[in-house]
Amino acid sequence: MLMKLDAIDRRILRALQKDGRIQNNDLAKEVGLSPSPCLRRVRILEDSGVIERYVALLNASKVNKGLTVFTRVWLKAQDLDSVDYFAEEIKQFPQVVECHLMAGDCDFFLRVVAADIDDYRRFQVEHLTRIKGVQSVKSEIPMQKIKLTSELPV
């Protein structure tokens, strides 16, 4: 169910997306509320599922995962069993940080992180292309990161 968000809810969400560890007193001050109503609104946003969870965003280079590869995958068949099988198999691999079932040219679109091109190639050869039903894999390597954000416009 879609929750109706007012201007204060949106300010809270914008602030929390920038700093999920902000103290309630600081958050309340930033959005123009006293601490108790602010905390109550945050709890409502959490309980309703608008706020799913809190995470730490890591610097990929500093944890030896500085290469991002966008990978398009085509399956031999697009029936429900083949699609479900691939979807379940791909969840095993922590290198795959995003996986989308696509409408259009390819069947799946992945965002894969790796230490370097050799690390990605090993993943592709030893794991990705060995998943039953994979027909073809095309890899796209970005030249420069222009924008990467986890913040949603609210």
C-alpha positions as CSV (number, residue, x, y, z in Angstrom):
1,M,0.0,0.0,0.0
2,L,1.3,3.4,-0.9
3,M,1.8,5.7,2.1
4,K,0.9,9.4,1.7
5,L,3.9,11.5,2.5
6,D,3.7,15.1,3.6
7,A,6.4,17.7,3.3
8,I,7.9,16.8,6.7
9,D,8.0,13.1,5.9
10,R,9.9,14.0,2.7
11,R,12.4,16.2,4.6
12,I,13.0,13.3,7.1
13,L,13.6,10.9,4.2
14,R,15.9,13.2,2.4
15,A,17.9,13.8,5.6
16,L,18.1,10.1,6.5
17,Q,19.2,9.2,2.9
18,K,22.1,11.6,3.3
19,D,23.0,10.4,6.8
20,G,21.3,7.3,8.2
21,R,23.1,7.7,11.5
22,I,21.9,11.2,12.2
23,Q,20.8,11.6,15.9
24,N,17.1,12.1,16.4
25,N,17.7,15.5,18.0
26,D,19.7,16.7,15.0
27,L,17.1,15.3,12.6
28,A,14.3,17.0,14.4
29,K,16.1,20.3,14.3
30,E,16.8,19.8,10.6
31,V,13.2,19.1,9.7
32,G,11.6,21.6,12.0
33,L,10.1,19.3,14.6
34,S,10.6,18.6,18.3
35,P,12.4,15.2,19.0
36,S,9.3,13.2,20.1
37,P,7.1,13.8,17.0
38,C,10.2,13.4,14.8
39,L,11.0,10.0,16.3
40,R,7.3,9.0,16.0
41,R,7.3,9.9,12.3
42,V,10.5,7.9,11.7
43,R,9.0,4.9,13.4
44,I,5.9,5.2,11.2
45,L,8.1,5.4,8.1
46,E,10.0,2.3,9.3
47,D,6.9,0.3,10.3
48,S,5.1,1.1,7.0
49,G,8.1,-0.1,5.0
50,V,8.9,3.3,3.4
51,I,12.3,2.9,5.2
52,E,13.3,-0.7,4.5
53,R,16.6,-0.7,6.4
54,Y,19.8,1.2,7.3
55,V,23.1,0.4,5.7
56,A,26.7,1.5,5.5
57,L,27.9,2.5,2.0
58,L,31.4,1.2,1.3
59,N,34.1,2.6,-0.8
60,A,34.4,-0.2,-3.4
61,S,38.1,0.6,-4.2
62,K,39.1,0.4,-0.5
63,V,37.6,-3.1,-0.2
64,N,39.2,-4.3,-3.5
65,K,36.0,-4.2,-5.6
66,G,36.8,-1.1,-7.6
67,L,35.8,-2.5,-11.0
68,T,32.1,-2.4,-12.0
69,V,30.9,-4.4,-15.0
70,F,27.5,-4.2,-16.5
71,T,26.6,-7.6,-17.8
72,R,23.8,-8.6,-20.2
73,V,22.7,-12.2,-20.1
74,W,20.6,-14.1,-22.6
75,L,19.1,-17.5,-21.7
76,K,18.5,-20.4,-24.1
77,A,14.8,-20.3,-23.2
78,Q,12.6,-17.7,-21.5
79,D,10.1,-20.1,-19.9
80,L,9.2,-19.6,-16.2
81,D,11.4,-22.5,-15.1
82,S,14.5,-21.3,-16.9
83,V,14.0,-17.7,-15.7
84,D,13.4,-18.8,-12.1
85,Y,16.4,-21.1,-12.2
86,F,18.7,-18.4,-13.3
87,A,17.3,-15.9,-10.8
88,E,17.9,-18.3,-7.9
89,E,21.4,-19.3,-9.1
90,I,22.6,-15.7,-9.5
91,K,21.6,-14.8,-5.9
92,Q,24.4,-17.0,-4.7
93,F,27.1,-14.7,-6.0
94,P,28.1,-11.7,-3.8
95,Q,29.9,-10.2,-6.9
96,V,26.4,-9.6,-8.4
97,V,25.2,-6.5,-6.6
98,E,22.2,-6.0,-8.9
99,C,20.2,-8.3,-11.1
100,H,17.2,-7.3,-13.2
101,L,14.9,-9.4,-15.3
102,M,14.5,-7.3,-18.5
103,A,12.0,-6.6,-21.1
104,G,13.8,-6.0,-24.4
105,D,17.0,-7.3,-25.9
106,C,18.5,-9.3,-23.1
107,D,16.9,-11.5,-20.5
108,F,18.9,-10.3,-17.4
109,F,21.0,-7.2,-16.7
110,L,23.6,-7.5,-13.9
111,R,25.9,-5.1,-12.1
112,V,28.9,-7.0,-11.1
113,V,31.8,-5.8,-8.9
114,A,35.3,-7.2,-9.0
115,A,38.8,-6.4,-8.0
116,D,40.0,-6.0,-11.6
117,I,39.3,-7.3,-15.1
118,D,41.0,-10.7,-14.4
119,D,38.8,-11.2,-11.3
120,Y,35.7,-10.4,-13.4
121,R,36.8,-12.8,-16.1
122,R,37.3,-15.6,-13.6
123,F,33.8,-15.0,-12.3
124,Q,32.3,-15.0,-15.8
125,V,34.1,-18.2,-16.9
126,E,33.9,-20.2,-13.7
127,H,30.4,-19.2,-12.5
128,L,28.2,-17.0,-14.7
129,T,28.5,-18.9,-18.0
130,R,28.2,-22.3,-16.2
131,I,24.7,-21.6,-14.9
132,K,22.5,-24.0,-16.7
133,G,20.5,-22.3,-19.5
134,V,22.8,-19.4,-20.1
135,Q,23.2,-18.9,-23.9
136,S,25.2,-15.7,-24.1
137,V,26.9,-13.0,-21.9
138,K,28.0,-9.5,-23.0
139,S,30.0,-7.4,-20.7
140,E,30.1,-3.6,-20.7
141,I,32.9,-1.8,-18.8
142,P,32.3,1.8,-17.8
143,M,35.1,4.2,-18.5
144,Q,34.2,6.8,-15.9
145,K,31.7,7.0,-13.0
146,I,29.6,10.1,-13.6
147,K,26.9,9.6,-11.0
148,L,26.2,6.9,-8.4
149,T,23.7,7.4,-5.7
150,S,21.4,5.4,-3.5
151,E,19.2,8.5,-2.8
152,L,15.7,8.4,-4.2
153,P,14.1,11.8,-5.1
154,V,11.4,12.3,-2.5
